[in-house]
């Protein structure tokens, strides 16, 4: 796992698997400035980009309007990925309502996920 934060743009980039990062990916826009990249060959998270990271952490609820616009087949593919420990450490999304929040993982959580 590789984390990169740009304080000027308030963008957090989480690369879950550097080997898959070099392979073909499919991007899913969950909301403006928030994209989940998934391996094209298998349903594994590759990268998560969270724009306005700190700003969004201040809100108790975030509307994932991009999620609501996805076709049912994409939602079915993404649901187990979004609820996996790797992704849910950074964002929590209720697939039924399309609402959730941005998580703020601590270092022990990040290290456990990366292991």
C-alpha positions in Angstrom: 0.0 0.0 0.0 1.2 3.5 -0.9 -0.3 6.7 0.4 0.2 10.1 -1.1 -1.3 13.4 0.2 -1.3 16.7 -1.6 -2.0 19.4 1.0 -2.5 22.1 -1.6 -5.2 20.2 -3.5 -6.4 18.3 -0.4 -6.1 15.1 -2.4 -5.4 11.7 -0.8 -4.2 9.0 -3.2 -4.3 5.4 -1.9 -2.6 2.8 -4.1 -3.6 -0.6 -2.7 -1.6 -2.8 -5.0 1.4 -1.3 -6.9 1.6 -4.4 -9.2 -2.0 -4.0 -10.3 -1.4 -0.2 -10.6 0.7 -1.0 -13.7 -2.1 -3.2 -15.2 -5.3 -2.2 -17.0 -7.8 -0.6 -14.8 -11.4 0.6 -14.8 -12.2 3.9 -13.1 -15.5 4.4 -11.2 -16.5 7.9 -10.2 -18.2 7.7 -6.8 -18.7 11.5 -6.6 -17.0 14.7 -7.8 -13.2 14.3 -7.1 -13.6 10.7 -5.8 -12.6 7.8 -8.0 -12.1 4.1 -7.3 -9.9 2.3 -9.7 -10.4 -1.5 -10.0 -8.3 -4.1 -11.8 -9.9 -4.8 -15.2 -8.9 -8.5 -15.0 -10.3 -9.2 -11.6 -12.4 -7.3 -9.0 -9.6 -6.0 -6.8 -9.2 -2.4 -5.7 -6.1 -0.8 -7.2 -6.3 2.9 -6.3 -8.6 5.3 -4.5 -8.5 9.1 -5.1 -10.2 11.3 -2.6 -10.4 14.9 -3.5 -11.2 17.5 -0.8 -10.2 14.8 1.7 -10.0 16.9 4.9 -13.0 19.0 3.9 -15.2 16.0 3.4 -14.0 14.4 6.7 -15.8 17.3 8.4 -19.2 16.2 7.2 -21.2 13.5 9.0 -22.7 12.3 5.7 -21.5 12.5 2.2 -23.7 11.9 -0.9 -22.0 9.6 -3.4 -24.0 10.8 -6.3 -21.7 9.1 -8.8 -22.5 5.8 -7.1 -26.2 6.3 -7.6 -25.7 6.9 -11.4 -23.7 3.6 -11.9 -25.4 0.7 -13.7 -26.6 -2.2 -11.5 -24.0 -4.5 -13.0 -21.2 -2.1 -11.8 -22.7 -1.7 -8.4 -22.8 -5.5 -8.0 -19.1 -5.7 -9.0 -18.1 -2.8 -6.7 -20.2 -3.6 -3.6 -17.8 -6.3 -2.1 -14.8 -4.0 -3.0 -16.3 -1.0 -1.3 -17.0 -3.0 1.9 -13.6 -4.7 1.9 -11.3 -3.6 4.8 -8.9 -1.9 2.4 -11.4 0.5 0.9 -13.7 0.9 3.9 -10.7 2.1 6.0 -10.9 5.3 3.9 -14.5 5.6 3.0 -17.8 4.1 4.2 -20.6 3.9 1.6 -24.0 2.5 2.2 -24.7 0.9 -1.2 -28.5 1.0 -0.7 -28.8 4.8 0.1 -25.7 6.1 -1.7 -24.7 8.0 1.4 -21.7 7.5 3.7 -18.7 9.3 5.1 -15.0 9.7 4.7 -13.1 7.6 7.3 -10.0 8.8 9.1 -7.9 5.6 9.6 -5.2 5.6 12.3 -1.7 4.3 11.6 -2.4 0.9 13.3 -5.4 0.4 10.9 -3.3 1.4 7.9 -0.5 -1.0 8.8 -2.9 -3.8 9.4 -4.5 -3.3 6.0 -1.1 -3.0 4.3 0.2 -6.3 5.8 
